[in-house]
Amino acid sequence: METTKGERIRLGVFMLLTVSLVLGFGVFFLGKRIANVNVLYHTRFSESVDGLVPGAKVKWNGVDVGKVIDLHIDEHDLLAVVVTFEVMKGTPIKASMRANLVGGFSITGLKTIELSGGSPDEPTLPENHEVLAGTSQIQQITSRVEVFSVKLESLMNNMLLITGEKNQIYLTGFLQDLHSITTQFRNSDIKNTIIEIQNASKALETLTKRTDLIIYKSQEDISTSLRNINEMTENMYDFSQRIKADPSLLIRTEEKSGRIK
């Protein structure tokens, strides 16, 4: 069956649009890939990196900034693993920054790299430079378990010391003495002691009230005495100033006193 001229034209337009769309998507993703140039760094871990695989995420404060590219044994140190990773161009990788292994406790057991530390004042590390490894979560947990074990051992030693045979003898004797004292101390004695304490409290309360009353009544007399002392002090001060200004007043005062005699 032969196609008409119109069908051939429509088929050609469709093919042209399809090719254009494919090329457009290819250019778009290629341009995006070129625009998002990544920078390579590496870290040397002296511990097991089980669970860290190529393609694992590299994060900074929880934000995805790159991924793991390659893992291989360090030929100069067979106990170390060199992990190569890439981060987005413009990520400020600083000299004091650390690469930490995170995760491995989930069902999958996969780990990621978490970047931490660094100061804005530091220069950014060049590409292919080594980022020092930090402390992984497993190392942190292990160190905490060791500290806990030491404290637990110390606690157990103290418990053994407290519950030792010698301390048990002392404790048993103390309890026996306490039981003997409480047995000899009759209920009537307890009642009389409580009554005496109550009477003493009442007497102390009465004494306090009387003392407050005496102080309250004496306030006016004390105020009057203070005023008299203040006036006498002012007079003495005025007299001394007058003598200082005119010492002859002292002679006149003595003459007057002699005449009166």
Secondary structure, DSSP 8 states (H G I E B T S, - for coil): ----HHHHHHHHHHHHHHHHHHHHHHHHHHHHHHHS-EEEEEEEESS--TT--TT-EEEETTEEEEEEEEEEEETTEEEEEEEEEEEETT---BTT-EEEEEE--SSS--EEEEEE---TTS-B--TT-B--B---HHHHHHHHHHHHHHHHHHHHHHHHHHTSHHHHHHHHHHHHHHHHHHHHS-HHHHHHHHHHHHHHHHHHHHHHHHHHHHHHHHHHHHHHHHHHHHHHHHHHHHHHHHHHH-THHHHHHHHHHHHH-
